[in-house]
Structure formats: structure tokens, C-alpha cells
Amino acid sequence: MKALDLSITLPEEAFSARGLFSSTTGFEFRSSQAKMASLVWEVFKKGGFALIEAGTGTGKSLAYLYPGFFSTAGKKSIGDPVQTADYSREESVSRTIIATHTINLQQQLIEKDIPFLAKATNQSLRAALLMGRSNYLCRRKLSFIQVNKDKLTPEERRSVTKLISCGEEAEGCLEQIGVALSREFRLMLVSESETCLRGHCPFLQSCYWYTAKKKAFAAQVVVVNHHLFFADLALRTGRGRGGGSSEKDFSQEKLVLPPYEHVVFDEAHHLEEVATTYLGIRLDQIEVERFFHRLLRKDGRFSGGRLITLRHSLLNKGADLAFLQRQIGLLETELIPELSELEGCYQRLFALLQNDFSSGAEGEEVNYRFTADLQIEDDLLKETVARIKESSEAWEKKVSLFLDELQEAQVDEEFREDSIFLAETGRYLSRMRMDLPVLLNGDEDAFVHWLETKKRTEAGKTILHRLPLSIGNLLYNNLFTQVKSAVCTSATLAVGKQFGYIKERLGLDLLHPSERRECILDSPFDYNRQVLVMVSKDLPFPDSPLFVQAVLKLLPRIIEATRGRTLLLFTNHRQMQEVYQQVAPILKKKGYNLFLQGETSRHRLLKKYKTASSPVLFGTDSFWEGVDIPGPQLSTVVIMRLPFRVPTEPLFQAKSEALAKEGKESFIHLSLPEAVIKFKQGFGRLIRTKKDRDVVVILDKRICTKAYGRIFMSSIPGGRICHFSVEEMHDEIRSWLG
């Protein structure tokens, strides 16, 4: 392929019926795709922001990839850092970050769309896929495991064999290799900052993580997921730790992503949720327990905890006897026992929180939102937090002195990994110590605080959360004002043909109207010809105690009419389980293959569904989107009820109260827009080709009896909308599907 041609064709010509792509196998002219490519090109060229709702089948990935590579071709792209490995260099760069929510879309971009674009344009395109560090194997750890294979289980040995055989082709990425590992075994294999030897590692030149990062710094387009993007943004802005910092740094060495001017968010309806998570803080009991376990466990298959093994290593070190006695003494009499005491303090903290705020049956999850400082209300809790602060500060100072002495004695080279891990330990404890009083103080208007806890027989599960109530200002100040251009796209962004809700949630309403472009592009599919939308006329309302019983009578008839090939979408697990338990014996007896969310992983469920005869899938929440099954294997989606969020969820509840203070009705400004977007996602599980002919059944008659039902119906891309009685549905479905 030739080098980048700066006189590349403009998108309106490239995407035309006789344009650049017209002779390429697999390309089909779509006017909506050409319009989107032209809009993204203009935004990248001139600067600004765009909100683009592109219906299913638009071909939006190619529409933003083409401008991502070619609209800024005249500007310098950063040099190859494989030679310099200098991540902090400030250069004039024209780089685009493409952030998606799902792994499937990332793989589609890297494995299908970008190679297609390179072939069609006959250009050498520099693109990179970058995942979070813990997705990459550590060669040094893998080498250690190979030497100690005798300590592995048979299943682990098989996994290691596959990792070694597929590792190079997959560039060390576990997601690409597709091996399921236990959390404990995964930690023994993956790259992590806590154990990385950095420039002292013998495997540095072939390190999977650093190689992936170098490729990203050398690429013009970098594909990441939303989680990695906002984890990086939180680091850049100092957010997510005790309220954040006003200083912004887009080029520090510690950052994951290279400098960028342009960003495209695909699947952008997820942005608020992901950004909120990464711009907040949390303290997870299970994570804290695992942290102390890695340091203090007495034994293990390969070794004990980090402090225990360090003591043994020093005992076997034949160096300065006085130095060794001093260091071993510090470990035995101070560092190990005092860290054990600190672990006990955290155990008491979580026990207090669980005893004070958990309720309900064994194993039942409880979310308790609080709006006051919990330490003021509980003297014992206040005393425990003070003890954690005191013990943690003392331990951090002692471990720092311990590491300084190792360095002064010039033996830190032999204990480099231990030194790095202990230094990271000190920083981790410091962050927890500073976060804890902030997490417990719910008296903040701009944040929502809650305790998530679950009673267990042997151990509890408790998580403290603190999330920003609104991220609009944060994104405006820390992202949108820092880049030249940004594009947010999805098949589901608008509510009733308007972008007001998503603009307000993401802070795009703070931009000057002249900086912002908005566009809704219709799908190329003929929904009125391809989709029958059935609404029940005579079912009870979904809150009626008679609703489930009526649904139980109707579902077998619907599934019989569709010959299986059905996705049943629920809004809560309890109702899904209830319906499944009642109809499963009937359907199985008739030969249908049933798949229930939670029986195995989502990926495996969908894989089994695709190859099964007469399949029926029962799903909630995550199955409302990301289910992509072209052709007749999925012909019907049944929506049990309109997907309004539970009003008692802490974050939702706090947002509703904030809107009320502003004099706004939370149903109109929050509940309804959220539900409409999710409804559109569920509807969008059907129609993947122009040959598909499908059915959507809506069992919630509020869609035709309530005024807001018109907003739901006006938001979908079309369909032949019919109202039928329960008795009529079976024959109408069978007739439509033929």
C-alpha cells in the first residue's frame, strides 16, 4: 500500500453511488452514510461538536473512520515512539480516539472496518486497539508460571498452553485470546503497575502492554472502550479522588492514552453512566480484603503474601548482617503486625456499616442512601475511621523508611519487584485513608452517597459509593474545551426527535449553538414493510396482580406462532424468574430450547442461541442492547413492560430530587427520556438486513393509553403499528412471518 495521500477524495464523492467505494465488494450506497461522513469531516476540519443519531444499517463506523484518517491528513501525526518510548513529548498531533462501549464493536472496527477502508483507499493506515492494562499478559509472570507448571491444576495448565500458543497472534490480549481465568489465576498472569519492573524488566522490549501502548502513540486512530477513556480522563484531571483537582494534564507519562485532538464516542448513550462511575470514588470490601491478602497471606501455591516472602528472602540474603537484622526486625515487629492491625480496622469498619445499615433476608442486596456525615451519627464508626487514619499514616511512613534503607544499602535491585509493590501499597493505603472520610460524608449537594451491602453467612459484601450528581460541567470543562472536535453517535440518542436530554446530561448544552451540530439520520431499512409492531389491547396494566397470569397464558401462543426465535425482554430479574419458572416446563415439553440470563455468561448464552433450533431467550437489562443476530434466527422481540427505572435507586433518586429543586418534573426530564432510549434499544434488536421480516410485541398497554406513549412510538424508526386482542395475536404473527 502507498503512503497517505493528502489529496484524498472528499466524503460526498467517496461515498456516492459511483464514488471511491462503489467498486469495493461489500459496499452499498446509503445516502445517510454519505451525509454522516460529510458532517464528521466538516467538524474535524473546522472544529466543533456533533450529535448524530444514525439508524441501524447506516454504516456509521465507516462514516466516522474515513474522516478520522483522512480529514486531518495534512497535519503531522506523532512520530513512532517505539524508538523513543517518550510518552510525554509535546508535538503537534492530529490523532483521533474512537471510544466504544462494547468489545464487539472494537473488534469490528479493527478486524473488519479499518482493513476494508485501507483496501478501498489503497492507503497504509495507522490504527491501534488499546485495552486496559490488566487485559494484557505479563511475559515475566508467564515465564514464572511455565517454570512452575507442576503447581497448576489441569485446567490451568490447559489455559497456559493456549495463552502461549495464541499469545503472539493476539498480542498478549486476554480478550482476543478468549480464555476464561479465575480472578486469582488471572492476577498471576496479567500486567499491573504494582509488580511492573519497568525499565529493569528483562522482557521490556517484548512487553505486550508497552508494545500496545507504543502502537497507540504511533497511530493516527486509536480504538478504546468508554471505560479506558474515562479512566484516563480521571487521571488527566485529578478527578475521582476527594473531589478532584483544577489542574489538567493531557501528556503525563503515567497516562494511558496518547495526546489527541479529536474523539468519536460510538454507542454514546452509555457515556453518562460510564463517565459518572470513573469520575466518582468507591471503597469495595472485597477489593480491600484481596489487597491485604496479597500482602499478608501465610502461604500459597507459589508463595505467601508479599511481606511474608520478603522476610524469607532477606533471611536467605548473605549481605551486611546488621542491615539484615534491622530490616527483618522492622518487618517482624512493625510492618507485618501493624498492617495486620490495619486490616482488622477495615474489617471492623465494614462490619459496623453492614450491621448498622443492612436489612432484609440473607443474601438480599440493600442500597442505603445517606445525606449526612455518618461519623457524626456513630461514635464507634468515627473512632474506627480515626484509628484507620492514624495506623495508615504510621505504616506509610515506616514502609517509606524501609524502602529508603533498601536503596541506600544498594540491595534494592535484588528486591526491585518487592520495592515497587510496597511503594504502590503505600500509595494505595494513602488513597483509601483520604477517600474514607469523603465517602462517609453524605452532606454534599453535588454528589450522591450510598452504601451497597449484602448479608452473607460467612462474610459480607459492602461497597461505599460517592458519585457526581451531574457530569455536564465536568465534561464541558475537562473534555469538550480541551479537544478540537468531538462526535457523539448512536442509534439511540434522541427522545421524540430531540437531543435536549442527552445534551444536558453530557454538558453539550453549555457549548455555543454555533459550535454544535445535530443530525438524525434515518435507517435505510423499510421498517413499515419489515416490522410488525403489535400492541395488546386487553392485557391488564403491568402493575396489576393479574398481569403476570395473563402473560403466562399468552407467551406460549406467541412463541408457538414464531416457532421460537424469540427474545423476551424484562425490566427486573424477579419477574423474569417468575415467568420462566411457570412457562419453562410447557415450552420445553414442546421442544423449544430455552436460555435464561444468569445460567452462564452473556457471550455463551448468545452463542448457544445462535445455533439452537427453536430458541427462546429470557433476558433483562443488558440484553436490551448488544444482541446482534441477523436473519430469521431472531424474528420476534417481546417487551414485557416499558423500561422505566426503579425510582428508589440512589443515583436516580438524587437526580430526581435535584430536578425538583430546580422546579422541573423528574418524570419528564429524567424517567421518560431514560425509558425511551432503552425502549429504542430493545426495539433495535431486530432488522439487520433488507430481507429481514420481524415482529415486536409490546405487552405494556400504557404505550397506547397514556399520553407519554406517543413519545415512545414517535422515537422508533417505524413499523406497521397494530392493536390486537390477545386472541388475535397468534394468527397475526404467524401470517406476518409466513
Summary of the structure (lengths in Angstrom):
residues: 738
radius of gyration: 28.1
end to end distance: 48.6
largest distance: 90.6
contacts: 2330
relative contact order: 0.10
helix: 51%
strand: 14%
